[in-house]
Each structure stands twice: as structure tokens, then as C-alpha cells.
Amino acid sequence: MKATLSVSGRGLIALPAKMREAAGIRPQDNIIAETTPEGILLRPAVTVPIEIYSDERIAQFDQAEAELADWFKTHTPLATP
């Protein structure tokens, strides 16, 4: 699919709806723009949510790890041949 696009004075371009649909780009999605020997490549960006752990959450992780370590101390591994 090809389209001729105009660049605004602020450097903005608008992708035609059919092109956005074909690429799976929805409103508010992020796009990666990359220069290549052939020109400019636009592709959807993948964003991954992250969690910032509070001190309380870190303490929960530490407690769970301690409980798991205690469990391993009382359970012997299966014998290997």
C-alpha cells in the first residue's frame, strides 16, 4: 500500500485510515520512526507496563522467598539415578 503524505509546518504527518488499520495502529498508540537506507520506516511501538515496588511489596517478596527457602530445607530432593 502506498500513499503520498504532506508534512505540516510543525513536522506532523497524517496516516490514512486504511494504512493505520493495516498496521494495527489505533489512536494514542506510540510509533517508532527509524531511518533506513530505503527511507523512513514507521512501525507500531510495543509498550510494557511496569510496576514500581513499594517497601511493603518488597517485604512481601522477601517473606515469600524465606518461606520457600524453609520449605526446601525440610523437603529433600528426589534421588537422581
mmCIF file of the N, C-alpha and C atoms, coordinates in Angstrom:
data_MODEL
# 
_entry.id   MODEL 
# 
loop_
_atom_site.group_PDB 
_atom_site.id 
_atom_site.type_symbol 
_atom_site.label_atom_id 
_atom_site.label_alt_id 
_atom_site.label_comp_id 
_atom_site.label_asym_id 
_atom_site.label_entity_id 
_atom_site.label_seq_id 
_atom_site.pdbx_PDB_ins_code 
_atom_site.Cartn_x 
_atom_site.Cartn_y 
_atom_site.Cartn_z 
_atom_site.occupancy 
_atom_site.B_iso_or_equiv 
_atom_site.pdbx_formal_charge 
_atom_site.auth_seq_id 
_atom_site.auth_comp_id 
_atom_site.auth_asym_id 
_atom_site.auth_atom_id 
_atom_site.pdbx_PDB_model_num 
ATOM 1   N N  . MET A 1 1  ? 0.852  -1.171  0.000  1.00 0.00 ? 1  MET A N  1 
ATOM 2   C CA . MET A 1 1  ? 0.000  0.000   0.000  1.00 0.00 ? 1  MET A CA 1 
ATOM 3   C C  . MET A 1 1  ? 0.898  1.233   0.000  1.00 0.00 ? 1  MET A C  1 
ATOM 4   N N  . LYS A 1 2  ? 0.606  2.185   -0.837 1.00 0.00 ? 2  LYS A N  1 
ATOM 5   C CA . LYS A 1 2  ? 1.373  3.417   -0.919 1.00 0.00 ? 2  LYS A CA 1 
ATOM 6   C C  . LYS A 1 2  ? 0.447  4.600   -0.746 1.00 0.00 ? 2  LYS A C  1 
ATOM 7   N N  . ALA A 1 3  ? 0.995  5.684   -0.215 1.00 0.00 ? 3  ALA A N  1 
ATOM 8   C CA . ALA A 1 3  ? 0.250  6.925   -0.076 1.00 0.00 ? 3  ALA A CA 1 
ATOM 9   C C  . ALA A 1 3  ? 1.236  8.082   -0.125 1.00 0.00 ? 3  ALA A C  1 
ATOM 10  N N  . THR A 1 4  ? 0.825  9.177   -0.705 1.00 0.00 ? 4  THR A N  1 
ATOM 11  C CA . THR A 1 4  ? 1.622  10.399  -0.695 1.00 0.00 ? 4  THR A CA 1 
ATOM 12  C C  . THR A 1 4  ? 1.092  11.252  0.450  1.00 0.00 ? 4  THR A C  1 
ATOM 13  N N  . LEU A 1 5  ? 1.978  11.628  1.359  1.00 0.00 ? 5  LEU A N  1 
ATOM 14  C CA . LEU A 1 5  ? 1.588  12.366  2.555  1.00 0.00 ? 5  LEU A CA 1 
ATOM 15  C C  . LEU A 1 5  ? 2.239  13.738  2.550  1.00 0.00 ? 5  LEU A C  1 
ATOM 16  N N  . SER A 1 6  ? 1.607  14.689  3.194  1.00 0.00 ? 6  SER A N  1 
ATOM 17  C CA . SER A 1 6  ? 2.171  16.027  3.355  1.00 0.00 ? 6  SER A CA 1 
ATOM 18  C C  . SER A 1 6  ? 2.693  16.179  4.779  1.00 0.00 ? 6  SER A C  1 
ATOM 19  N N  . VAL A 1 7  ? 3.728  16.966  4.912  1.00 0.00 ? 7  VAL A N  1 
ATOM 20  C CA . VAL A 1 7  ? 4.285  17.268  6.228  1.00 0.00 ? 7  VAL A CA 1 
ATOM 21  C C  . VAL A 1 7  ? 3.878  18.695  6.570  1.00 0.00 ? 7  VAL A C  1 
ATOM 22  N N  . SER A 1 8  ? 3.290  18.878  7.753  1.00 0.00 ? 8  SER A N  1 
ATOM 23  C CA . SER A 1 8  ? 2.859  20.216  8.169  1.00 0.00 ? 8  SER A CA 1 
ATOM 24  C C  . SER A 1 8  ? 4.076  21.058  8.554  1.00 0.00 ? 8  SER A C  1 
ATOM 25  N N  . GLY A 1 9  ? 3.839  22.331  8.768  1.00 0.00 ? 9  GLY A N  1 
ATOM 26  C CA . GLY A 1 9  ? 4.908  23.233  9.200  1.00 0.00 ? 9  GLY A CA 1 
ATOM 27  C C  . GLY A 1 9  ? 5.510  22.825  10.535 1.00 0.00 ? 9  GLY A C  1 
ATOM 28  N N  . ARG A 1 10 ? 4.760  22.080  11.336 1.00 0.00 ? 10 ARG A N  1 
ATOM 29  C CA . ARG A 1 10 ? 5.262  21.587  12.630 1.00 0.00 ? 10 ARG A CA 1 
ATOM 30  C C  . ARG A 1 10 ? 5.880  20.204  12.504 1.00 0.00 ? 10 ARG A C  1 
ATOM 31  N N  . GLY A 1 11 ? 5.942  19.660  11.283 1.00 0.00 ? 11 GLY A N  1 
ATOM 32  C CA . GLY A 1 11 ? 6.551  18.346  11.078 1.00 0.00 ? 11 GLY A CA 1 
ATOM 33  C C  . GLY A 1 11 ? 5.595  17.185  11.271 1.00 0.00 ? 11 GLY A C  1 
ATOM 34  N N  . LEU A 1 12 ? 4.299  17.459  11.321 1.00 0.00 ? 12 LEU A N  1 
ATOM 35  C CA . LEU A 1 12 ? 3.313  16.397  11.536 1.00 0.00 ? 12 LEU A CA 1 
ATOM 36  C C  . LEU A 1 12 ? 2.868  15.802  10.204 1.00 0.00 ? 12 LEU A C  1 
ATOM 37  N N  . ILE A 1 13 ? 2.606  14.487  10.224 1.00 0.00 ? 13 ILE A N  1 
ATOM 38  C CA . ILE A 1 13 ? 2.020  13.812  9.077  1.00 0.00 ? 13 ILE A CA 1 
ATOM 39  C C  . ILE A 1 13 ? 0.776  13.080  9.555  1.00 0.00 ? 13 ILE A C  1 
ATOM 40  N N  . ALA A 1 14 ? -0.145 12.827  8.638  1.00 0.00 ? 14 ALA A N  1 
ATOM 41  C CA . ALA A 1 14 ? -1.346 12.054  8.964  1.00 0.00 ? 14 ALA A CA 1 
ATOM 42  C C  . ALA A 1 14 ? -1.340 10.799  8.105  1.00 0.00 ? 14 ALA A C  1 
ATOM 43  N N  . LEU A 1 15 ? -1.479 9.641   8.758  1.00 0.00 ? 15 LEU A N  1 
ATOM 44  C CA . LEU A 1 15 ? -1.546 8.378   8.023  1.00 0.00 ? 15 LEU A CA 1 
ATOM 45  C C  . LEU A 1 15 ? -3.000 8.100   7.646  1.00 0.00 ? 15 LEU A C  1 
ATOM 46  N N  . PRO A 1 16 ? -3.258 7.694   6.407  1.00 0.00 ? 16 PRO A N  1 
ATOM 47  C CA . PRO A 1 16 ? -4.627 7.366   6.017  1.00 0.00 ? 16 PRO A CA 1 
ATOM 48  C C  . PRO A 1 16 ? -5.192 6.232   6.874  1.00 0.00 ? 16 PRO A C  1 
ATOM 49  N N  . ALA A 1 17 ? -6.500 6.248   7.065  1.00 0.00 ? 17 ALA A N  1 
ATOM 50  C CA . ALA A 1 17 ? -7.163 5.260   7.922  1.00 0.00 ? 17 ALA A CA 1 
ATOM 51  C C  . ALA A 1 17 ? -6.869 3.827   7.487  1.00 0.00 ? 17 ALA A C  1 
ATOM 52  N N  . LYS A 1 18 ? -6.913 3.546   6.190  1.00 0.00 ? 18 LYS A N  1 
ATOM 53  C CA . LYS A 1 18 ? -6.654 2.179   5.724  1.00 0.00 ? 18 LYS A CA 1 
ATOM 54  C C  . LYS A 1 18 ? -5.245 1.728   6.069  1.00 0.00 ? 18 LYS A C  1 
ATOM 55  N N  . MET A 1 19 ? -4.289 2.654   6.011  1.00 0.00 ? 19 MET A N  1 
ATOM 56  C CA . MET A 1 19 ? -2.905 2.325   6.344  1.00 0.00 ? 19 MET A CA 1 
ATOM 57  C C  . MET A 1 19 ? -2.772 2.049   7.850  1.00 0.00 ? 19 MET A C  1 
ATOM 58  N N  . ARG A 1 20 ? -3.436 2.875   8.670  1.00 0.00 ? 20 ARG A N  1 
ATOM 59  C CA . ARG A 1 20 ? -3.402 2.650   10.124 1.00 0.00 ? 20 ARG A CA 1 
ATOM 60  C C  . ARG A 1 20 ? -4.039 1.319   10.467 1.00 0.00 ? 20 ARG A C  1 
ATOM 61  N N  . GLU A 1 21 ? -5.167 1.020   9.852  1.00 0.00 ? 21 GLU A N  1 
ATOM 62  C CA . GLU A 1 21 ? -5.859 -0.252  10.118 1.00 0.00 ? 21 GLU A CA 1 
ATOM 63  C C  . GLU A 1 21 ? -4.990 -1.432  9.716  1.00 0.00 ? 21 GLU A C  1 
ATOM 64  N N  . ALA A 1 22 ? -4.347 -1.343  8.563  1.00 0.00 ? 22 ALA A N  1 
ATOM 65  C CA . ALA A 1 22 ? -3.498 -2.444  8.090  1.00 0.00 ? 22 ALA A CA 1 
ATOM 66  C C  . ALA A 1 22 ? -2.323 -2.687  9.030  1.00 0.00 ? 22 ALA A C  1 
ATOM 67  N N  . ALA A 1 23 ? -1.824 -1.612  9.648  1.00 0.00 ? 23 ALA A N  1 
ATOM 68  C CA . ALA A 1 23 ? -0.690 -1.737  10.561 1.00 0.00 ? 23 ALA A CA 1 
ATOM 69  C C  . ALA A 1 23 ? -1.123 -1.990  12.001 1.00 0.00 ? 23 ALA A C  1 
ATOM 70  N N  . GLY A 1 24 ? -2.432 -1.951  12.264 1.00 0.00 ? 24 GLY A N  1 
ATOM 71  C CA . GLY A 1 24 ? -2.916 -2.162  13.628 1.00 0.00 ? 24 GLY A CA 1 
ATOM 72  C C  . GLY A 1 24 ? -2.653 -0.979  14.538 1.00 0.00 ? 24 GLY A C  1 
ATOM 73  N N  . ILE A 1 25 ? -2.587 0.214   13.966 1.00 0.00 ? 25 ILE A N  1 
ATOM 74  C CA . ILE A 1 25 ? -2.305 1.424   14.753 1.00 0.00 ? 25 ILE A CA 1 
ATOM 75  C C  . ILE A 1 25 ? -3.634 2.071   15.141 1.00 0.00 ? 25 ILE A C  1 
ATOM 76  N N  . ARG A 1 26 ? -3.800 2.280   16.451 1.00 0.00 ? 26 ARG A N  1 
ATOM 77  C CA . ARG A 1 26 ? -5.016 2.892   16.986 1.00 0.00 ? 26 ARG A CA 1 
ATOM 78  C C  . ARG A 1 26 ? -4.691 4.278   17.545 1.00 0.00 ? 26 ARG A C  1 
ATOM 79  N N  . PRO A 1 27 ? -5.712 5.108   17.766 1.00 0.00 ? 27 PRO A N  1 
ATOM 80  C CA . PRO A 1 27 ? -5.460 6.420   18.369 1.00 0.00 ? 27 PRO A CA 1 
ATOM 81  C C  . PRO A 1 27 ? -4.687 6.282   19.691 1.00 0.00 ? 27 PRO A C  1 
ATOM 82  N N  . GLN A 1 28 ? -3.774 7.168   19.906 1.00 0.00 ? 28 GLN A N  1 
ATOM 83  C CA . GLN A 1 28 ? -2.917 7.249   21.096 1.00 0.00 ? 28 GLN A CA 1 
ATOM 84  C C  . GLN A 1 28 ? -1.816 6.186   21.127 1.00 0.00 ? 28 GLN A C  1 
ATOM 85  N N  . ASP A 1 29 ? -1.713 5.322   20.116 1.00 0.00 ? 29 ASP A N  1 
ATOM 86  C CA . ASP A 1 29 ? -0.608 4.356   20.065 1.00 0.00 ? 29 ASP A CA 1 
ATOM 87  C C  . ASP A 1 29 ? 0.700  5.099   19.825 1.00 0.00 ? 29 ASP A C  1 
ATOM 88  N N  . ASN A 1 30 ? 1.786  4.511   20.277 1.00 0.00 ? 30 ASN A N  1 
ATOM 89  C CA . ASN A 1 30 ? 3.116  5.042   20.001 1.00 0.00 ? 30 ASN A CA 1 
ATOM 90  C C  . ASN A 1 30 ? 3.664  4.374   18.751 1.00 0.00 ? 30 ASN A C  1 
ATOM 91  N N  . ILE A 1 31 ? 4.455  5.123   18.002 1.00 0.00 ? 31 ILE A N  1 
ATOM 92  C CA . ILE A 1 31 ? 5.050  4.616   16.769 1.00 0.00 ? 31 ILE A CA 1 
ATOM 93  C C  . ILE A 1 31 ? 6.548  4.873   16.816 1.00 0.00 ? 31 ILE A C  1 
ATOM 94  N N  . ILE A 1 32 ? 7.302  3.915   16.324 1.00 0.00 ? 32 ILE A N  1 
ATOM 95  C CA . ILE A 1 32 ? 8.752  4.073   16.205 1.00 0.00 ? 32 ILE A CA 1 
ATOM 96  C C  . ILE A 1 32 ? 9.048  4.535   14.785 1.00 0.00 ? 32 ILE A C  1 
ATOM 97  N N  . ALA A 1 33 ? 9.817  5.599   14.656 1.00 0.00 ? 33 ALA A N  1 
ATOM 98  C CA . ALA A 1 33 ? 10.273 6.082   13.354 1.00 0.00 ? 33 ALA A CA 1 
ATOM 99  C C  . ALA A 1 33 ? 11.768 5.815   13.280 1.00 0.00 ? 33 ALA A C  1 
ATOM 100 N N  . GLU A 1 34 ? 12.192 5.165   12.213 1.00 0.00 ? 34 GLU A N  1 
ATOM 101 C CA . GLU A 1 34 ? 13.595 4.767   12.079 1.00 0.00 ? 34 GLU A CA 1 
ATOM 102 C C  . GLU A 1 34 ? 14.064 5.079   10.664 1.00 0.00 ? 34 GLU A C  1 
ATOM 103 N N  . THR A 1 35 ? 15.237 5.684   10.558 1.00 0.00 ? 35 THR A N  1 
ATOM 104 C CA . THR A 1 35 ? 15.787 5.922   9.225  1.00 0.00 ? 35 THR A CA 1 
ATOM 105 C C  . THR A 1 35 ? 16.500 4.661   8.767  1.00 0.00 ? 35 THR A C  1 
ATOM 106 N N  . THR A 1 36 ? 16.272 4.308   7.520  1.00 0.00 ? 36 THR A N  1 
ATOM 107 C CA . THR A 1 36 ? 16.895 3.138   6.909  1.00 0.00 ? 36 THR A CA 1 
ATOM 108 C C  . THR A 1 36 ? 17.505 3.578   5.581  1.00 0.00 ? 36 THR A C  1 
ATOM 109 N N  . PRO A 1 37 ? 18.320 2.751   4.944  1.00 0.00 ? 37 PRO A N  1 
ATOM 110 C CA . PRO A 1 37 ? 18.858 3.125   3.641  1.00 0.00 ? 37 PRO A CA 1 
ATOM 111 C C  . PRO A 1 37 ? 17.753 3.393   2.607  1.00 0.00 ? 37 PRO A C  1 
ATOM 112 N N  . GLU A 1 38 ? 16.575 2.779   2.796  1.00 0.00 ? 38 GLU A N  1 
ATOM 113 C CA . GLU A 1 38 ? 15.473 2.966   1.855  1.00 0.00 ? 38 GLU A CA 1 
ATOM 114 C C  . GLU A 1 38 ? 14.639 4.206   2.151  1.00 0.00 ? 38 GLU A C  1 
ATOM 115 N N  . GLY A 1 39 ? 14.753 4.763   3.358  1.00 0.00 ? 39 GLY A N  1 
ATOM 116 C CA . GLY A 1 39 ? 13.946 5.919   3.741  1.00 0.00 ? 39 GLY A CA 1 
ATOM 117 C C  . GLY A 1 39 ? 13.588 5.855   5.208  1.00 0.00 ? 39 GLY A C  1 
ATOM 118 N N  . ILE A 1 40 ? 12.392 6.275   5.546  1.00 0.00 ? 40 ILE A N  1 
ATOM 119 C CA . ILE A 1 40 ? 11.925 6.285   6.934  1.00 0.00 ? 40 ILE A CA 1 
ATOM 120 C C  . ILE A 1 40 ? 10.946 5.133   7.127  1.00 0.00 ? 40 ILE A C  1 
ATOM 121 N N  . LEU A 1 41 ? 11.202 4.322   8.135  1.00 0.00 ? 41 LEU A N  1 
ATOM 122 C CA . LEU A 1 41 ? 10.343 3.193   8.469  1.00 0.00 ? 41 LEU A CA 1 
ATOM 123 C C  . LEU A 1 41 ? 9.516  3.576   9.689  1.00 0.00 ? 41 LEU A C  1 
ATOM 124 N N  . LEU A 1 42 ? 8.197  3.464   9.588  1.00 0.00 ? 42 LEU A N  1 
ATOM 125 C CA . LEU A 1 42 ? 7.292  3.690   10.716 1.00 0.00 ? 42 LEU A CA 1 
ATOM 126 C C  . LEU A 1 42 ? 6.708  2.348   11.112 1.00 0.00 ? 42 LEU A C  1 
ATOM 127 N N  . ARG A 1 43 ? 6.722  2.054   12.417 1.00 0.00 ? 43 ARG A N  1 
ATOM 128 C CA . ARG A 1 43 ? 6.128  0.800   12.886 1.00 0.00 ? 43 ARG A CA 1 
ATOM 129 C C  . ARG A 1 43 ? 5.565  0.996   14.282 1.00 0.00 ? 43 ARG A C  1 
ATOM 130 N N  . PRO A 1 44 ? 4.545  0.206   14.629 1.00 0.00 ? 44 PRO A N  1 
ATOM 131 C CA . PRO A 1 44 ? 3.965  0.329   15.973 1.00 0.00 ? 44 PRO A CA 1 
ATOM 132 C C  . PRO A 1 44 ? 5.013  0.008   17.039 1.00 0.00 ? 44 PRO A C  1 
ATOM 133 N N  . ALA A 1 45 ? 4.968  0.742   18.122 1.00 0.00 ? 45 ALA A N  1 
ATOM 134 C CA . ALA A 1 45 ? 5.864  0.501   19.248 1.00 0.00 ? 45 ALA A CA 1 
ATOM 135 C C  . ALA A 1 45 ? 5.153  -0.382  20.260 1.00 0.00 ? 45 ALA A C  1 
ATOM 136 N N  . VAL A 1 46 ? 5.885  -1.272  20.878 1.00 0.00 ? 46 VAL A N  1 
ATOM 137 C CA . VAL A 1 46 ? 5.332  -2.124  21.926 1.00 0.00 ? 46 VAL A CA 1 
ATOM 138 C C  . VAL A 1 46 ? 5.681  -1.483  23.258 1.00 0.00 ? 46 VAL A C  1 
ATOM 139 N N  . THR A 1 47 ? 4.672  -1.245  24.066 1.00 0.00 ? 47 THR A N  1 
ATOM 140 C CA . THR A 1 47 ? 4.906  -0.695  25.399 1.00 0.00 ? 47 THR A CA 1 
ATOM 141 C C  . THR A 1 47 ? 4.524  -1.733  26.431 1.00 0.00 ? 47 THR A C  1 
ATOM 142 N N  . VAL A 1 48 ? 5.324  -1.812  27.470 1.00 0.00 ? 48 VAL A N  1 
ATOM 143 C CA . VAL A 1 48 ? 5.112  -2.800  28.518 1.00 0.00 ? 48 VAL A CA 1 
ATOM 144 C C  . VAL A 1 48 ? 4.925  -2.062  29.842 1.00 0.00 ? 48 VAL A C  1 
ATOM 145 N N  . PRO A 1 49 ? 3.816  -2.324  30.526 1.00 0.00 ? 49 PRO A N  1 
ATOM 146 C CA . PRO A 1 49 ? 3.623  -1.663  31.811 1.00 0.00 ? 49 PRO A CA 1 
ATOM 147 C C  . PRO A 1 49 ? 4.636  -2.168  32.840 1.00 0.00 ? 49 PRO A C  1 
ATOM 148 N N  . ILE A 1 50 ? 5.053  -1.303  33.713 1.00 0.00 ? 50 ILE A N  1 
ATOM 149 C CA . ILE A 1 50 ? 5.972  -1.697  34.780 1.00 0.00 ? 50 ILE A CA 1 
ATOM 150 C C  . ILE A 1 50 ? 5.335  -1.385  36.127 1.00 0.00 ? 50 ILE A C  1 
ATOM 151 N N  . GLU A 1 51 ? 5.814  -2.069  37.147 1.00 0.00 ? 51 GLU A N  1 
ATOM 152 C CA . GLU A 1 51 ? 5.319  -1.832  38.498 1.00 0.00 ? 51 GLU A CA 1 
ATOM 153 C C  . GLU A 1 51 ? 6.497  -1.347  39.333 1.00 0.00 ? 51 GLU A C  1 
ATOM 154 N N  . ILE A 1 52 ? 6.314  -0.250  40.017 1.00 0.00 ? 52 ILE A N  1 
ATOM 155 C CA . ILE A 1 52 ? 7.317  0.249   40.952 1.00 0.00 ? 52 ILE A CA 1 
ATOM 156 C C  . ILE A 1 52 ? 6.930  -0.310  42.315 1.00 0.00 ? 52 ILE A C  1 
ATOM 157 N N  . TYR A 1 53 ? 7.837  -1.102  42.901 1.00 0.00 ? 53 TYR A N  1 
ATOM 158 C CA . TYR A 1 53 ? 7.515  -1.798  44.143 1.00 0.00 ? 53 TYR A CA 1 
ATOM 159 C C  . TYR A 1 53 ? 7.713  -0.902  45.361 1.00 0.00 ? 53 TYR A C  1 
ATOM 160 N N  . SER A 1 54 ? 6.699  -0.897  46.223 1.00 0.00 ? 54 SER A N  1 
ATOM 161 C CA . SER A 1 54 ? 6.790  -0.185  47.495 1.00 0.00 ? 54 SER A CA 1 
ATOM 162 C C  . SER A 1 54 ? 7.623  -1.026  48.457 1.00 0.00 ? 54 SER A C  1 
ATOM 163 N N  . ASP A 1 55 ? 8.042  -0.422  49.551 1.00 0.00 ? 55 ASP A N  1 
ATOM 164 C CA . ASP A 1 55 ? 8.793  -1.163  50.573 1.00 0.00 ? 55 ASP A CA 1 
ATOM 165 C C  . ASP A 1 55 ? 7.954  -2.322  51.113 1.00 0.00 ? 55 ASP A C  1 
ATOM 166 N N  . GLU A 1 56 ? 6.648  -2.101  51.254 1.00 0.00 ? 56 GLU A N  1 
ATOM 167 C CA . GLU A 1 56 ? 5.757  -3.155  51.740 1.00 0.00 ? 56 GLU A CA 1 
ATOM 168 C C  . GLU A 1 56 ? 5.722  -4.333  50.760 1.00 0.00 ? 56 GLU A C  1 
ATOM 169 N N  . ARG A 1 57 ? 5.649  -4.027  49.459 1.00 0.00 ? 57 ARG A N  1 
ATOM 170 C CA . ARG A 1 57 ? 5.613  -5.106  48.456 1.00 0.00 ? 57 ARG A CA 1 
ATOM 171 C C  . ARG A 1 57 ? 6.939  -5.868  48.438 1.00 0.00 ? 57 ARG A C  1 
ATOM 172 N N  . ILE A 1 58 ? 8.041  -5.163  48.570 1.00 0.00 ? 58 ILE A N  1 
ATOM 173 C CA . ILE A 1 58 ? 9.352  -5.822  48.623 1.00 0.00 ? 58 ILE A CA 1 
ATOM 174 C C  . ILE A 1 58 ? 9.427  -6.742  49.832 1.00 0.00 ? 58 ILE A C  1 
ATOM 175 N N  . ALA A 1 59 ? 8.876  -6.304  50.974 1.00 0.00 ? 59 ALA A N  1 
ATOM 176 C CA . ALA A 1 59 ? 8.853  -7.142  52.173 1.00 0.00 ? 59 ALA A CA 1 
ATOM 177 C C  . ALA A 1 59 ? 8.022  -8.403  51.927 1.00 0.00 ? 59 ALA A C  1 
ATOM 178 N N  . GLN A 1 60 ? 6.938  -8.291  51.167 1.00 0.00 ? 60 GLN A N  1 
ATOM 179 C CA . GLN A 1 60 ? 6.134  -9.472  50.830 1.00 0.00 ? 60 GLN A CA 1 
ATOM 180 C C  . GLN A 1 60 ? 6.942  -10.457 49.991 1.00 0.00 ? 60 GLN A C  1 
ATOM 181 N N  . PHE A 1 61 ? 7.705  -9.948  49.034 1.00 0.00 ? 61 PHE A N  1 
ATOM 182 C CA . PHE A 1 61 ? 8.567  -10.820 48.221 1.00 0.00 ? 61 PHE A CA 1 
ATOM 183 C C  . PHE A 1 61 ? 9.602  -11.524 49.104 1.00 0.00 ? 61 PHE A C  1 
ATOM 184 N N  . ASP A 1 62 ? 10.224 -10.746 50.008 1.00 0.00 ? 62 ASP A N  1 
ATOM 185 C CA . ASP A 1 62 ? 11.240 -11.320 50.899 1.00 0.00 ? 62 ASP A CA 1 
ATOM 186 C C  . ASP A 1 62 ? 10.642 -12.418 51.768 1.00 0.00 ? 62 ASP A C  1 
ATOM 187 N N  . GLN A 1 63 ? 9.432  -12.185 52.286 1.00 0.00 ? 63 GLN A N  1 
ATOM 188 C CA . GLN A 1 63 ? 8.762  -13.177 53.127 1.00 0.00 ? 63 GLN A CA 1 
ATOM 189 C C  . GLN A 1 63 ? 8.471  -14.448 52.336 1.00 0.00 ? 63 GLN A C  1 
ATOM 190 N N  . ALA A 1 64 ? 7.978  -14.290 51.121 1.00 0.00 ? 64 ALA A N  1 
ATOM 191 C CA . ALA A 1 64 ? 7.665  -15.451 50.292 1.00 0.00 ? 64 ALA A CA 1 
ATOM 192 C C  . ALA A 1 64 ? 8.935  -16.244 49.973 1.00 0.00 ? 64 ALA A C  1 
ATOM 193 N N  . GLU A 1 65 ? 10.029 -15.558 49.698 1.00 0.00 ? 65 GLU A N  1 
ATOM 194 C CA . GLU A 1 65 ? 11.297 -16.244 49.425 1.00 0.00 ? 65 GLU A CA 1 
ATOM 195 C C  . GLU A 1 65 ? 11.803 -16.980 50.659 1.00 0.00 ? 65 GLU A C  1 
ATOM 196 N N  . ALA A 1 66 ? 11.640 -16.379 51.836 1.00 0.00 ? 66 ALA A N  1 
ATOM 197 C CA . ALA A 1 66 ? 12.065 -17.028 53.083 1.00 0.00 ? 66 ALA A CA 1 
ATOM 198 C C  . ALA A 1 66 ? 11.231 -18.284 53.334 1.00 0.00 ? 66 ALA A C  1 
ATOM 199 N N  . GLU A 1 67 ? 9.925  -18.196 53.089 1.00 0.00 ? 67 GLU A N  1 
ATOM 200 C CA . GLU A 1 67 ? 9.063  -19.365 53.264 1.00 0.00 ? 67 GLU A CA 1 
ATOM 201 C C  . GLU A 1 67 ? 9.452  -20.476 52.295 1.00 0.00 ? 67 GLU A C  1 
ATOM 202 N N  . LEU A 1 68 ? 9.777  -20.120 51.080 1.00 0.00 ? 68 LEU A N  1 
ATOM 203 C CA . LEU A 1 68 ? 10.193 -21.112 50.097 1.00 0.00 ? 68 LEU A CA 1 
ATOM 204 C C  . LEU A 1 68 ? 11.522 -21.750 50.496 1.00 0.00 ? 68 LEU A C  1 
ATOM 205 N N  . ALA A 1 69 ? 12.447 -20.950 50.998 1.00 0.00 ? 69 ALA A N  1 
ATOM 206 C CA . ALA A 1 69 ? 13.731 -21.488 51.454 1.00 0.00 ? 69 ALA A CA 1 
ATOM 207 C C  . ALA A 1 69 ? 13.520 -22.458 52.611 1.00 0.00 ? 69 ALA A C  1 
ATOM 208 N N  . ASP A 1 70 ? 12.639 -22.125 53.552 1.00 0.00 ? 70 ASP A N  1 
ATOM 209 C CA . ASP A 1 70 ? 12.329 -23.024 54.669 1.00 0.00 ? 70 ASP A CA 1 
ATOM 210 C C  . ASP A 1 70 ? 11.726 -24.327 54.165 1.00 0.00 ? 70 ASP A C  1 
ATOM 211 N N  . TRP A 1 71 ? 10.847 -24.242 53.180 1.00 0.00 ? 71 TRP A N  1 
ATOM 212 C CA . TRP A 1 71 ? 10.224 -25.443 52.621 1.00 0.00 ? 71 TRP A CA 1 
ATOM 213 C C  . TRP A 1 71 ? 11.296 -26.356 52.032 1.00 0.00 ? 71 TRP A C  1 
ATOM 214 N N  . PHE A 1 72 ? 12.239 -25.787 51.291 1.00 0.00 ? 72 PHE A N  1 
ATOM 215 C CA . PHE A 1 72 ? 13.287 -26.601 50.677 1.00 0.00 ? 72 PHE A CA 1 
ATOM 216 C C  . PHE A 1 72 ? 14.199 -27.244 51.730 1.00 0.00 ? 72 PHE A C  1 
ATOM 217 N N  . LYS A 1 73 ? 14.350 -26.607 52.886 1.00 0.00 ? 73 LYS A N  1 
ATOM 218 C CA . LYS A 1 73 ? 15.174 -27.182 53.942 1.00 0.00 ? 73 LYS A CA 1 
ATOM 219 C C  . LYS A 1 73 ? 14.540 -28.430 54.533 1.00 0.00 ? 73 LYS A C  1 
ATOM 220 N N  . THR A 1 74 ? 13.208 -28.490 54.518 1.00 0.00 ? 74 THR A N  1 
ATOM 221 C CA . THR A 1 74 ? 12.511 -29.637 55.131 1.00 0.00 ? 74 THR A CA 1 
ATOM 222 C C  . THR A 1 74 ? 12.111 -30.699 54.129 1.00 0.00 ? 74 THR A C  1 
ATOM 223 N N  . HIS A 1 75 ? 12.290 -30.455 52.883 1.00 0.00 ? 75 HIS A N  1 
ATOM 224 C CA . HIS A 1 75 ? 11.927 -31.432 51.835 1.00 0.00 ? 75 HIS A CA 1 
ATOM 225 C C  . HIS A 1 75 ? 13.187 -31.794 51.064 1.00 0.00 ? 75 HIS A C  1 
ATOM 226 N N  . THR A 1 76 ? 13.539 -33.048 51.119 1.00 0.00 ? 76 THR A N  1 
ATOM 227 C CA . THR A 1 76 ? 14.734 -33.480 50.415 1.00 0.00 ? 76 THR A CA 1 
ATOM 228 C C  . THR A 1 76 ? 14.413 -33.661 48.936 1.00 0.00 ? 76 THR A C  1 
ATOM 229 N N  . PRO A 1 77 ? 15.347 -33.354 48.080 1.00 0.00 ? 77 PRO A N  1 
ATOM 230 C CA . PRO A 1 77 ? 15.101 -33.535 46.633 1.00 0.00 ? 77 PRO A CA 1 
ATOM 231 C C  . PRO A 1 77 ? 15.019 -35.025 46.298 1.00 0.00 ? 77 PRO A C  1 
ATOM 232 N N  . LEU A 1 78 ? 14.362 -35.336 45.233 1.00 0.00 ? 78 LEU A N  1 
ATOM 233 C CA . LEU A 1 78 ? 14.273 -36.710 44.776 1.00 0.00 ? 78 LEU A CA 1 
ATOM 234 C C  . LEU A 1 78 ? 15.662 -37.206 44.383 1.00 0.00 ? 78 LEU A C  1 
ATOM 235 N N  . ALA A 1 79 ? 15.910 -38.471 44.660 1.00 0.00 ? 79 ALA A N  1 
ATOM 236 C CA . ALA A 1 79 ? 17.200 -39.047 44.309 1.00 0.00 ? 79 ALA A CA 1 
ATOM 237 C C  . ALA A 1 79 ? 17.309 -39.147 42.797 1.00 0.00 ? 79 ALA A C  1 
ATOM 238 N N  . THR A 1 80 ? 18.466 -38.845 42.270 1.00 0.00 ? 80 THR A N  1 
ATOM 239 C CA . THR A 1 80 ? 18.694 -38.975 40.832 1.00 0.00 ? 80 THR A CA 1 
ATOM 240 C C  . THR A 1 80 ? 19.492 -40.244 40.579 1.00 0.00 ? 80 THR A C  1 
ATOM 241 N N  . PRO A 1 81 ? 19.218 -40.929 39.499 1.00 0.00 ? 81 PRO A N  1 
ATOM 242 C CA . PRO A 1 81 ? 19.921 -42.206 39.208 1.00 0.00 ? 81 PRO A CA 1 
ATOM 243 C C  . PRO A 1 81 ? 21.383 -42.000 38.895 1.00 0.00 ? 81 PRO A C  1 
# 
